[in-house]
Amino acid sequence: MIKLYNTKDLKIEEFKPIREGHVSMYVCGPTVYNYAHIGNARPIVVFDVLKRLLEAEGYQVKYVSNFTDVDDKIINKAIAENTTEEVIAQRYIDAYQDVRRGLHVEFPDVMPQVTKTMDGIIAFVEDLVKAGSAYVAENGDVYFSVDSDPKYGEISHQKLDYLEAGARIDVNEGKRNPYDFALWKRTDKGIQWDSPWGKGRPGWHTECVVMINENLGEKIDIHGGGADLRFPHHENECAQQEALHHNALANYWVHNAMINIDGQKMSKSLGNTLWAKDVIDKLGTNLTRWLISSVHYRKELNFSDETIETARKELEKVTNPMKQAEIKAALAGIEIGDAYEEESYRAFLDQMDDDMNTPNAYTVIFDTVKRLNQAVRTKEIDWQNVGRLIVSVEKMLAILGIEVERPVITPEDREMFAKWKEAKQAKDFDQADVYRKALSEKGLLA
């Protein structure tokens, strides 16, 4: 039984899909005006792990994550570089996909783009205006009326009475209420589309709602993203859906916490931005993913030399014994197969099912590796048991998106290993040392 913390209800709840055996999941993707930083990598990993977990528990998952490829920052960069918004957006879409590949992510099933969803967005805004939930200002901008949604604030638990106008939103004289937000922005600058309200482009909060409706339906199981999106983005998404379709946009709202750098919030002003690609290139895929999952997804994660080194030691504590066990088995001519130890794997899944409790799941991995170590050090090795333990750990790591390749052992390696054992038995220690040195240089003996 999978349980998830639902931001909307502020509690951990049993996950019950709308359609038995199937899960619809949407995660807000990037606005593609720059390269992805390591903070952007956290939701990539968190929701990739969630998808893998759901699939491991037998669900069929349809996962959608978008690209916001029209925005003021994209327009301004295109103007500065004397090129088109499409060129700018595609550059950073490609770079973002490279980060996904670098993280061994299972790509979302659908990756819609705002610029390719424009007809649906315009029609959606028209429907909101007709329903009386949106209005056209004198300057041609279209705004959503937050007063039309009595449930406004239920996702982020914000109370409008306590928010200062302009603190999180732009104060605009064209608005009836300072908290009303733009659905359509009339403009003659940059990329624009024809609409009933003149040439312009959509507001950010409308884009995701339409892409959800078009690709997953009017109500989905899981809506995810970073905690910084709860307000106003996710709140405003949900308000539009309630106003037009009179239902909640999602049953479960799942948010990951932020990443800090050396105990400080990552920001341009501090100059401490870490680009995801650089981190992956430096640490490698497995270590990057292990570190990101080492802290519960709802808690802030700190990137520092100390946390990186701790994660490195932890991962080596898992992968080194696995490698040595696999080498021993291969040199002995043992086929590991696909059988796994169900008890340890189930213990791992139980921890992951508890709101993706990765720290506790790591403990299960360490315990299983400890048993593997003990199994290969016995005088009479039970290779069947060793094989099951190896596969169990591999399956656990696979849900975390960590891939450990089994070592390749050649017939020559096996022959040398056999000769080393023969030389030891014959007490020809000089010759045994020669074989041992050769095997050690190939990483086949510890």
C-alpha positions as CSV (number, residue, x, y, z in Angstrom):
1,M,0.0,0.0,0.0
2,I,1.6,3.2,-1.2
3,K,1.1,6.3,1.0
4,L,1.9,9.9,0.0
5,Y,2.0,13.2,1.8
6,N,-0.7,15.3,0.2
7,T,0.1,19.0,0.4
8,K,-3.5,19.9,0.0
9,D,-4.5,18.0,3.1
10,L,-1.2,18.4,5.0
11,K,-1.1,14.7,5.8
12,I,0.1,11.3,4.6
13,E,-2.7,9.5,2.8
14,E,-3.2,6.1,1.3
15,F,-2.8,6.3,-2.4
16,K,-6.0,5.3,-4.3
17,P,-5.9,5.9,-8.0
18,I,-8.9,7.2,-10.0
19,R,-8.7,4.2,-12.3
20,E,-7.7,0.9,-10.7
21,G,-4.2,-0.2,-11.8
22,H,-3.5,3.1,-13.6
23,V,-1.8,6.3,-12.5
24,S,-1.9,9.7,-14.2
25,M,0.9,12.0,-13.1
26,Y,1.9,15.5,-14.1
27,V,5.0,17.3,-13.0
28,C,5.6,20.9,-13.9
29,G,8.6,21.1,-16.2
30,P,11.1,24.0,-16.8
31,T,10.8,27.4,-18.4
32,V,13.5,27.0,-20.9
33,Y,15.5,30.2,-20.8
34,N,18.6,28.9,-19.2
35,Y,20.4,25.6,-18.3
36,A,19.1,23.4,-15.5
37,H,20.7,23.9,-12.1
38,I,21.0,21.2,-9.5
39,G,17.8,22.4,-7.9
40,N,16.0,21.6,-11.1
41,A,17.5,18.1,-10.9
42,R,15.8,17.2,-7.7
43,P,12.2,17.0,-9.0
44,I,13.6,15.2,-12.0
45,V,14.9,12.5,-9.7
46,V,12.1,12.5,-7.1
47,F,9.3,11.9,-9.6
48,D,11.4,9.5,-11.7
49,V,11.8,7.4,-8.5
50,L,8.1,7.8,-7.7
51,K,7.2,6.5,-11.2
52,R,9.6,3.6,-10.9
53,L,8.1,2.8,-7.4
54,L,4.5,2.9,-8.8
55,E,5.5,0.6,-11.6
56,A,7.3,-1.8,-9.3
57,E,4.1,-2.1,-7.3
58,G,2.2,-3.0,-10.4
59,Y,0.7,0.3,-11.6
60,Q,0.7,1.4,-15.2
61,V,1.8,5.0,-15.1
62,K,1.2,7.8,-17.7
63,Y,3.7,10.5,-16.8
64,V,3.5,14.0,-18.4
65,S,5.9,16.8,-17.9
66,N,5.9,20.0,-20.0
67,F,8.3,22.6,-21.4
68,T,7.3,26.2,-21.0
69,D,8.8,27.6,-24.2
70,V,7.3,31.1,-24.1
71,D,8.0,33.6,-21.4
72,D,9.4,37.1,-20.9
73,K,12.8,35.8,-20.1
74,I,12.9,33.7,-23.3
75,I,11.7,36.7,-25.3
76,N,14.3,39.0,-23.8
77,K,17.1,36.5,-24.4
78,A,16.0,36.1,-28.1
79,I,16.1,39.9,-28.5
80,A,19.5,40.2,-26.9
81,E,20.9,37.4,-29.1
82,N,19.1,38.7,-32.2
83,T,17.4,35.3,-32.8
84,T,14.0,33.7,-32.4
85,E,12.4,32.5,-29.2
86,E,12.2,29.0,-30.8
87,V,16.0,28.9,-31.2
88,I,16.4,29.9,-27.5
89,A,13.8,27.5,-26.2
90,Q,15.1,24.5,-28.3
91,R,18.7,25.1,-27.1
92,Y,17.6,24.7,-23.5
93,I,15.1,21.9,-24.1
94,D,18.0,20.0,-25.7
95,A,20.2,20.8,-22.7
96,Y,17.5,19.7,-20.3
97,Q,17.0,16.4,-22.1
98,D,20.8,15.9,-21.8
99,V,20.5,16.3,-18.0
100,R,17.7,13.8,-18.0
101,R,19.9,11.3,-19.9
102,G,22.8,12.1,-17.6
103,L,20.6,11.2,-14.6
104,H,19.4,7.9,-16.2
105,V,15.8,9.1,-16.1
106,E,13.0,7.3,-17.7
107,F,11.6,10.0,-19.9
108,P,8.0,11.2,-19.4
109,D,5.5,9.6,-21.7
110,V,4.4,13.0,-23.0
111,M,6.4,16.2,-23.0
112,P,4.1,18.9,-24.3
113,Q,5.2,22.4,-25.2
114,V,3.2,25.6,-24.6
115,T,3.8,26.9,-28.2
116,K,2.2,23.7,-29.5
117,T,-0.8,23.9,-27.2
118,M,-1.9,27.5,-28.1
119,D,-5.3,26.7,-29.7
120,G,-6.3,24.8,-26.6
121,I,-5.0,27.5,-24.3
122,I,-7.0,30.3,-26.1
123,A,-10.1,28.2,-26.1
124,F,-9.7,27.5,-22.4
125,V,-9.4,31.2,-21.6
126,E,-12.4,32.0,-23.7
127,D,-14.4,29.4,-21.8
128,L,-13.4,31.0,-18.5
129,V,-14.5,34.4,-19.7
130,K,-17.8,33.0,-20.8
131,A,-18.3,31.3,-17.5
132,G,-17.8,34.7,-15.7
133,S,-14.6,33.5,-13.9
134,A,-12.4,35.7,-16.0
135,Y,-12.6,39.2,-17.4
136,V,-11.0,41.4,-20.0
137,A,-9.2,44.5,-18.7
138,E,-9.2,47.8,-20.6
139,N,-5.7,47.2,-21.9
140,G,-6.7,43.9,-23.4
141,D,-5.2,41.6,-20.8
142,V,-7.4,38.8,-19.5
143,Y,-7.5,38.1,-15.8
144,F,-8.8,35.3,-13.7
145,S,-11.0,36.4,-10.9
146,V,-9.9,34.7,-7.7
147,D,-13.3,35.8,-6.1
148,S,-14.9,33.3,-8.5
149,D,-13.3,30.4,-6.6
150,P,-14.5,30.0,-3.0
151,K,-11.8,27.3,-2.5
152,Y,-8.9,29.5,-3.5
153,G,-6.0,28.9,-1.2
154,E,-6.7,25.3,-0.4
155,I,-3.6,23.9,-2.1
156,S,-1.0,26.3,-0.6
157,H,-3.0,27.1,2.5
158,Q,-2.6,30.8,1.9
159,K,-5.1,33.2,3.3
160,L,-5.6,36.2,1.0
161,D,-6.4,38.4,4.0
162,Y,-2.9,38.0,5.3
163,L,-1.1,38.5,2.0
164,E,0.2,41.9,1.1
165,A,-0.8,43.0,-2.3
166,G,2.2,43.0,-4.6
167,A,4.4,40.8,-2.3
168,R,4.1,37.8,-4.6
169,I,2.1,39.2,-7.5
170,D,2.2,42.3,-9.6
171,V,-0.1,45.1,-8.6
172,N,-2.0,46.3,-11.7
173,E,-4.6,48.9,-12.0
174,G,-6.4,46.8,-14.6
175,K,-7.2,44.1,-12.0
176,R,-10.4,44.1,-10.0
177,N,-8.6,42.3,-7.2
178,P,-4.8,42.6,-6.7
179,Y,-4.7,38.8,-6.4
180,D,-6.3,38.2,-9.8
181,F,-3.7,36.7,-12.2
182,A,-3.2,37.0,-16.0
183,L,-4.6,34.4,-18.3
184,W,-3.7,36.3,-21.5
185,K,-1.2,39.1,-21.9
186,R,-1.7,41.5,-24.8
187,T,1.7,42.5,-26.2
188,D,3.4,43.6,-29.3
189,K,6.8,42.5,-28.0
190,G,8.3,39.2,-29.1
191,I,6.5,36.0,-30.0
192,Q,2.7,36.4,-30.0
193,W,-0.5,34.8,-31.2
194,D,-3.8,36.1,-32.5
195,S,-6.7,35.9,-30.0
196,P,-10.1,37.3,-29.4
197,W,-8.4,39.9,-27.2
198,G,-5.7,40.9,-29.7
199,K,-2.2,39.7,-30.3
200,G,-0.5,38.4,-27.2
201,R,0.6,35.3,-25.3
202,P,-0.8,33.2,-22.4
203,G,-0.2,33.5,-18.7
204,W,2.0,30.8,-17.1
205,H,-0.7,29.4,-14.8
206,T,-3.1,28.6,-17.6
207,E,-0.6,26.7,-19.7
208,C,-0.2,23.7,-17.4
209,V,-3.9,23.3,-16.8
210,V,-4.6,23.0,-20.5
211,M,-1.7,20.6,-21.0
212,I,-3.0,18.4,-18.2
213,N,-6.5,18.4,-19.6
214,E,-5.4,17.6,-23.1
215,N,-2.9,14.8,-22.2
216,L,-4.4,13.3,-19.0
217,G,-7.9,14.4,-18.6
218,E,-9.8,16.8,-16.3
219,K,-8.8,15.1,-13.1
220,I,-5.5,13.4,-12.4
221,D,-4.1,11.3,-9.7
222,I,-0.8,13.1,-8.9
223,H,0.4,16.6,-9.6
224,G,4.0,17.2,-8.6
225,G,6.7,19.9,-8.6
226,G,9.0,21.8,-6.4
227,A,7.7,23.3,-3.1
228,D,8.2,26.8,-4.6
229,L,5.4,26.1,-7.1
230,R,2.7,25.6,-4.5
231,F,1.8,29.3,-4.6
232,P,0.9,30.9,-6.8
233,H,1.4,28.5,-9.6
234,H,-0.3,25.3,-8.4
235,E,-2.9,27.3,-6.5
236,N,-3.8,29.2,-9.7
237,E,-3.9,26.0,-11.8
238,C,-6.4,24.4,-9.4
239,A,-8.5,27.5,-9.2
240,Q,-9.0,27.6,-13.0
241,Q,-10.0,23.9,-13.1
242,E,-12.5,24.4,-10.3
243,A,-14.0,27.4,-12.0
244,L,-14.4,25.8,-15.4
245,H,-14.9,22.1,-14.7
246,H,-16.0,22.2,-11.1
247,N,-13.6,19.6,-9.9
248,A,-10.2,19.4,-8.3
249,L,-7.4,19.2,-10.8
250,A,-5.6,16.4,-8.9
251,N,-6.2,14.1,-6.0
252,Y,-2.7,14.2,-4.6
253,W,-0.4,17.2,-4.6
254,V,3.2,16.2,-4.1
255,H,6.0,18.7,-3.6
256,N,9.8,18.3,-3.1
257,A,11.8,20.6,-0.9
258,M,14.7,22.8,-2.2
259,I,18.4,22.2,-2.5
260,N,20.8,24.4,-0.6
261,I,24.5,24.9,-1.4
262,D,26.8,24.8,1.7
263,G,23.9,25.6,3.9
264,Q,22.7,28.6,1.8
265,K,19.9,29.1,-0.6
266,M,21.1,28.8,-4.2
267,S,20.8,32.2,-5.9
268,K,22.4,34.3,-8.6
269,S,23.1,37.1,-6.1
270,L,25.2,34.7,-4.0
271,G,26.9,33.3,-7.1
272,N,26.5,29.8,-5.8
273,T,24.5,28.2,-8.6
274,L,25.6,24.7,-9.5
275,W,24.6,23.6,-13.0
276,A,23.2,20.1,-13.1
277,K,25.3,19.1,-16.0
278,D,28.5,20.1,-14.2
279,V,27.5,18.2,-11.1
280,I,26.7,15.1,-13.1
281,D,30.0,15.3,-15.0
282,K,31.9,15.7,-11.7
283,L,30.2,13.2,-9.5
284,G,28.8,10.8,-12.0
285,T,25.2,9.7,-12.4
286,N,25.0,7.2,-9.6
287,L,26.5,9.4,-6.9
288,T,24.4,12.4,-7.9
289,R,21.2,10.3,-7.7
290,W,22.3,8.6,-4.4
291,L,23.0,12.0,-2.8
292,I,19.7,13.5,-4.0
293,S,17.7,10.6,-2.6
294,S,19.7,10.4,0.6
295,V,17.4,12.9,2.3
296,H,13.7,12.6,2.4
297,Y,12.2,14.4,-0.6
298,R,10.1,16.8,1.7
299,K,13.2,17.9,3.6
300,E,15.8,20.4,2.3
301,L,18.9,18.8,0.8
302,N,22.3,20.4,1.4
303,F,25.0,20.1,-1.3
304,S,28.5,20.5,0.3
305,D,31.9,18.8,0.2
306,E,30.9,16.9,3.4
307,T,27.5,15.6,2.1
308,I,29.1,14.6,-1.2
309,E,31.8,12.7,0.5
310,T,29.4,11.0,2.9
311,A,27.2,10.0,-0.1
312,R,30.3,8.7,-1.9
313,K,31.3,6.5,1.0
314,E,27.7,5.2,1.4
315,L,27.4,4.3,-2.3
316,E,30.8,2.5,-2.2
317,K,29.7,0.6,0.8
318,V,27.0,-0.8,-1.4
319,T,28.6,-1.1,-4.8
320,N,32.0,-2.5,-3.8
321,P,30.7,-5.6,-2.0
322,M,28.3,-6.2,-4.9
323,K,31.1,-6.0,-7.4
324,Q,33.4,-8.3,-5.4
325,A,30.5,-10.9,-4.9
326,E,29.7,-10.7,-8.7
327,I,33.4,-11.2,-9.6
328,K,33.7,-14.2,-7.2
329,A,30.6,-15.7,-8.7
330,A,31.7,-15.1,-12.3
331,L,35.3,-16.5,-11.7
332,A,33.7,-19.5,-10.1
333,G,31.6,-19.9,-13.2
334,I,28.3,-19.3,-11.4
335,E,25.3,-17.8,-13.3
336,I,23.5,-15.3,-11.0
337,G,20.2,-15.4,-12.9
338,D,17.1,-13.4,-12.1
339,A,15.9,-14.9,-8.8
340,Y,15.9,-12.5,-5.8
341,E,15.4,-12.6,-2.1
342,E,11.8,-11.5,-1.7
343,E,11.9,-10.7,2.0
344,S,14.6,-8.0,1.7
345,Y,13.2,-6.5,-1.5
346,R,9.7,-6.3,0.1
347,A,11.2,-4.6,3.2
348,F,12.7,-2.0,0.8
349,L,9.4,-1.5,-1.0
350,D,7.6,-1.1,2.3
351,Q,9.9,1.8,3.3
352,M,9.5,3.4,-0.1
353,D,5.8,2.9,0.0
354,D,5.7,5.0,3.1
355,D,5.9,8.4,1.4
356,M,9.1,7.5,-0.4
357,N,11.1,7.2,2.8
358,T,14.5,6.8,1.1
359,P,16.6,7.2,4.3
360,N,14.9,4.1,5.8
361,A,15.0,2.3,2.4
362,Y,18.8,3.0,2.4
363,T,19.0,1.1,5.7
364,V,17.4,-1.9,4.1
365,I,20.0,-1.8,1.3
366,F,22.9,-1.6,3.8
367,D,21.4,-4.5,5.8
368,T,21.1,-6.6,2.6
369,V,24.6,-5.8,1.5
370,K,25.9,-6.8,5.0
371,R,24.2,-10.2,4.6
372,L,25.7,-10.5,1.1
373,N,29.2,-9.8,2.6
374,Q,28.7,-12.5,5.1
375,A,27.4,-15.0,2.5
376,V,30.5,-14.7,0.3
377,R,32.9,-15.0,3.2
378,T,31.7,-18.4,4.4
379,K,33.8,-21.4,3.7
380,E,31.2,-23.2,1.7
381,I,29.5,-20.5,-0.3
382,D,25.8,-20.9,-1.0
383,W,25.9,-19.4,-4.5
384,Q,22.1,-19.5,-4.9
385,N,21.7,-17.4,-1.8
386,V,24.5,-15.0,-3.0
387,G,22.8,-14.6,-6.3
388,R,19.4,-13.8,-4.8
389,L,21.0,-11.2,-2.5
390,I,22.8,-9.6,-5.4
391,V,19.7,-9.4,-7.5
392,S,17.7,-8.0,-4.6
393,V,20.1,-5.1,-4.2
394,E,20.1,-4.5,-7.9
395,K,16.3,-4.3,-7.9
396,M,16.4,-1.8,-5.0
397,L,19.0,0.4,-6.7
398,A,17.0,0.2,-10.0
399,I,14.0,1.9,-8.3
400,L,16.4,4.6,-7.1
401,G,17.6,4.9,-10.7
402,I,21.1,3.7,-9.9
403,E,22.6,1.3,-12.4
404,V,25.4,-1.0,-11.4
405,E,26.9,-3.0,-14.3
406,R,28.0,-6.5,-13.6
407,P,31.7,-7.0,-14.2
408,V,32.7,-8.7,-17.5
409,I,34.8,-11.8,-16.8
410,T,36.6,-13.5,-19.8
411,P,37.6,-17.1,-20.1
412,E,41.2,-16.0,-19.7
413,D,40.3,-14.4,-16.4
414,R,38.7,-17.7,-15.2
415,E,41.7,-19.6,-16.3
416,M,44.1,-17.3,-14.5
417,F,41.9,-17.5,-11.4
418,A,42.0,-21.3,-11.5
419,K,45.8,-21.2,-11.9
420,W,46.1,-18.9,-8.9
421,K,44.1,-21.3,-6.8
422,E,46.2,-24.2,-8.0
423,A,49.4,-22.4,-7.2
424,K,48.2,-21.7,-3.7
425,Q,47.2,-25.3,-3.1
426,A,50.6,-26.4,-4.4
427,K,52.2,-23.9,-2.1
428,D,53.9,-22.3,-5.1
429,F,53.6,-18.9,-3.5
430,D,55.9,-17.1,-5.9
431,Q,53.8,-18.2,-8.9
432,A,50.6,-17.5,-6.9
433,D,51.8,-14.0,-6.3
434,V,52.3,-13.4,-10.0
435,Y,48.7,-14.5,-10.7
436,R,47.4,-12.6,-7.8
437,K,49.1,-9.4,-9.0
438,A,47.7,-9.8,-12.5
439,L,44.2,-10.4,-11.2
440,S,44.4,-7.5,-8.8
441,E,45.5,-5.1,-11.6
442,K,42.4,-6.1,-13.5
443,G,40.3,-5.3,-10.4
444,L,39.3,-9.0,-10.0
445,L,40.8,-9.5,-6.5
446,A,40.5,-7.1,-3.6
